Amino acid sequence: MQTPLIGVYVGKPQKLADGRRSAMNKLPVTGAVALTETGLAGDKVADGRFHGGPEQALHHYPAERYAAWAARFPEIADALVPGSIGENLASFGLTEDNVHIGDVYRWGEAEIEVSQPRMPCIKINSRYGVEGLTEVIMETGHCGWYYRVLRTGMVTASEPLQHIHRPETSVSLAEFWAVQNAHRPGIAALRRVAESPRLAEKWQRKFRQRIAWLEKNAPSQ
């Protein structure tokens, strides 16, 4: 299956209205660009403690989500365009419902693999000048996702993503968020996510910690 891209975006840290810095507002790339293990040439992050690195080399956001956010927040509808929420890749057709952790895509000379969902940053509210958008994005699980780079190379927006592999027992990003956002998810559901092949280690650790807490605090029979 091939998915055309509608844009490839990079950005550098800029000051937001509240004084904080973010590289969330990105601009489209024209022509070929190098993709390395840590992302696209020319793309930067404002705070390396929480963003960037091999497990967050690329951020992909479904372009169809913008219509929902514009309907919910009409006062910022004109600002809700691909590239504005921090994504490097935008497309129609791939969403959290049909993308699985561990999915591998061929893109130009490169190969990329879904490593984890994006955890929405509170700076999203600051970037658009509204309150509540970050929270709604997290509640719905419509957060986009990150890729790690399995093979580096030159890529362009004109080259589609070609799906080439999905691990057995993988979980979709929608399933991930259903379990993550549940008040008291079942241990079996937590374990299924924790054991999802190719899930970033930090998330495996978080789910295992949650399992351990639930097992320790299970009601006595």
Secondary structure, 3 states (H helix, E strand, C coil): CEECCCEEEECCCEECCCCCEECCCCEECCCCEEEECCEECCCCCCCCCCCCCHHHCEEEEECCHHHHHHHHCHHHHHHCCCCCCCCCEEECCCCCCCCECCCEEEECCEEEEEEEECCCCCHHHHHHCCCCHHHHHHHHCCCCEEEEEEECEEECCCCCEEEEECCCCCCEHHHHHHHHHCCCCCHHHHHHHHCCCCCCHHHHHHHHHHHHHHHHCCCCC
